[in-house]
Amino acid sequence: MSDLEALDSQHEAVPTRSVIKTMQLLEQLSRDGESSLGEIANRLGMHKSTVHRFVNSLKELGYVRQNPDNERYSLTLKLFEVGSAVLERTELWKEAHPIMKTLAEQTLETVHLAALENDELVYLHKIESTRALRVSMNTRVGRTAPLHCTSLGKVLLGSLSERKRERLMKKVRYDRYTEHTRTEPDALAEELEKVAKRGYAVDNEEHELGVRCVGAPIRNAVGDVVAALSVSMPSVRLTDENRDTYTDLVVRSAQNISYKLGWRPPTT
């Protein structure tokens, strides 16, 4: 191994050890509950100064709190929130897949599942159309897409509270992808109000020329929108005459996934 390779190896090992120690500290606190620096250091076999450094970093990130009365440390609920989000995503994929498969068979078109992740639209699942003439969209699981000009993005934006929506819309880059892309925030805000009321959104060649999409919200047990479902196809196959048919299929499919997640429509 060359000196340069050895140096690189050392640099890689340091953050790895730091990650291991951080996880050990979190696991220890999860077992012991509220603990002092000395107790944590003794159980993990670390220097007290090292534990202090790691604990302070976790405090800044919101994973650890310090009791002001006795200066002992304990975990916050942030780890629970992270774990719940992962569990929700896993449950969402498991429940969505068979319904997406049925929707793809009913329409013979491409079906997408997406959610907001760090204020971005991220694709969680995709079932490709089997037709010879199908949309060749540049979409993959894990890839992001714009919020302002996709049916999925408009559904997710439209589902947010007014305060969250305004905050996120300020971060949106209103890039023009086609001649049909709306790049005015006021026009988008007006459309999002309609999306929220009617329960679906349409992408009319706004992101890709020749591609039209219909999207609908997926809700969890408490009614929050956690994802969006869409069907995408060549614009020649989604016309004004048959759009209601596709819309009904997408909305019903999204509701079926929501039912699987525990959602029930509000009773009047």
N, C-alpha and C positions, 0 to 999 in steps of 0.2 A: 504494500500500500504506500502511495506517495505521501509526502508531507501534507500536500494540499488535500488529498482524500482523507487523511487522518484528522485534519483540522475540521473538514466538513462533517465528519463522523462525530466529532466532539460537540460541534454546534447542534447537530440533530439530537444528540443524546440528552442535552440539557433540558430542552422543552419537554422531551418525553418523560424524564424523571419528574419534572414539575407537574405534568398532568397526572401521573401516577400518584404523587403525594397529595394533590388536590382531591382526587377521587377517594383516596384512603381517608382523608380528613372528613369529607362529606359522609362517607359510609360510617365512620366512627360516631359522628354526631347523630346520625340517624338511629344508631343502636343505643347510645348513652343518654341522649337528650342534652339538657343544659349542662355544660362542662366548662371548667376553667382552662386557661392556657396550659397550666402545669399538668392537669389530668390528660389533656389531649396529647401533649408532648410525651408523657410517660407511656401511654398506651400505644402510640405510633412509633416510639423510639426515635423521635426527632428532637432537635434542639428547640428550646422554647422560643428563641428569636425567629427560627424558621417558621414555626407554627404561627407566630404573631404576624409574620409577613403574609402568609397564605390566608389566614383568617381575615385580615384587613382587606385583601383583594376581594374575597368572597362577600364581605360586608358591602363594599362599594358596588358590587354587581347585584346585590339584593338577595343573595342566597343564605346569608347568615345575619343574625341580629345579636346585639349585645344587651343584656339586661342592665339597665342603668343603676339598679339597686345593688347588685352583687358583682357586676362586670363579667358574668359568665356568658358563654356563647351557646346559641342553639340555631337550628335550621328555621328558615322561613317557609312559606308555602310555595315559593317560586319553583322548587324542584317538582312539587306536585303538579303545578301548572304545566311545566314542560312535559312531564310524563303523561298528563291527561291529554295534551295536544297530540302526542305521538299515538296514544291509544285511540284517540278520536279519528286520526288519519287512517290507522289500521282498520278500525271498525268501518269507517266510511268506504274504503276500497273494497272490503269484503262484502258489504251489503250492496254496493253500487254495481259491481262487476256483472252479476247475472241480469240485472235490469238493463244495464247498458248493452249487454249482448242481445237481449230481446229487442231493444230499440233499434239496434243496428240491423237486426234481421227484418224488422217491420219496415224500415225505411230504405234499407240497402245503402245507407249513407254513413259517413264518418261521424263517430260519436266521441265527445271529449268530456272529461271531468277536470275541473280546476278549482283552486282555492286561493285565498289571499295568504301570502307568506312574506313577512317583512315588507308589507305595503306593496307587494308585487303580485301579479297574477302568475301562478305556477301550475303547469299541467300535472295532474296526478295520475291520469289514466287515459288511454286512447284505444279505440277499436276502429280499425281502418275499414273503409268501404271495400266491398269485393267487386264492385262494378268496374268494367273496363274504362269507362269515362268517370273519373272521380277527381276530387280536389287533391292537388299535390301540395298540401300545406306543410310549411316548415315547422311542424309541431312534434315535440317529443316529450316524454315524461321527464319532468325536472326542468324543462325549458320555460322561460318566461314569455309573456306577450303583453302588448299594451292594454291598458284599462279603458281608454277613451273610445276605442273604435272596434272592439270585439263584443259580441253578444255576452260572452262570459264575463268580461270586464265590467260591462254596464250593469249586469245583474248584481255582481258583487258590490260595485259602487252604490247602486240604488238601494241596497239592503242596509247600508250603514246609517247610523244616526246622523242627524243634520250636522252636528259638530264634527264627527269623525269624517264624514263625507267632505266637508269643506276643507278640513286639514289635509286629506289625501289628495283632493283635487288641486291643491296648491303645489303638490309635489309632482303632479303628472306633467310629462313632456308632451305637448300637443303636436306631435310630429304628424305631417301629412303623408300618408302612405299611398292614397289614390285620390282621384278627383272628387270622390264622395266622402272623404274623411272630414269630420267636423273638428275644427281646430279652435273654436271659440268656447271658452269655459261657460259662458252664460247659456249658449245653445245646448251644451252637454247637460248642464244643471237642469234645464227645462225638460230634456228628454228623460233624465234619471227620475224625475218626479213621476212621469208617466209609467216608467218601468216599474217603480215601486208599487204603483196603484194597480196595474194590470197583471203583474206577476210574470212577466217575460220580457226579453229584449231581442232586438233584431240587429244583425250586422248586414247591411245592404251594400256589399262590395266596398266597405269602408277600410278594411285592413288589407285585403287582397282583391285585385280585379278578377271578376269571374267567379267569386266565392260569396255565397250568402249563408248566414247561420241564424239559428234561433236558439236562445238560451233561457233557462229557468232556474230558480233558486232551490237549493236543498237545505232543509232546516233540521236542527237537532231537537232533542226532547223538550227544551225550554223555548223553542221557536226561533232561535238565532240562526241566521243564514251562515252555514259553515262551508258551503261549496256551491258550485254551479254546474249544470249539465247542459250540453248543447249538441245539436246535430248540424253538420256542415255539408254543403253540396255545391255543385256547379250552379251558377245563377240561373241557367236555363231550366233547371229542374225545380227551383223554388220561385214560384210565380205568385202574383197577387191572388190568383184563383185558388191555389192549393195551400197557401201559407197557413191558413187556419187549421188545416188537417195536420200539418207538421207541428204547428204550435201546440195543438191539443196533445199530440203524442209526447212531445218533450215535457210539457207541464205535468202530464199524468205520470210520466216516468220519474221525474224529479220528486213528485209527491210520494210515489211508491218507495223511493229511497228514503225520503224523510220519515215515512211510516216505520220503516225498518230501524231507523235511528231513534224512534220513540216519539216523534212529533205527532200531534193531533190537531186538526183545525180548531180554532177557537169556537166555542158554542155561543150562540146569540141569545 
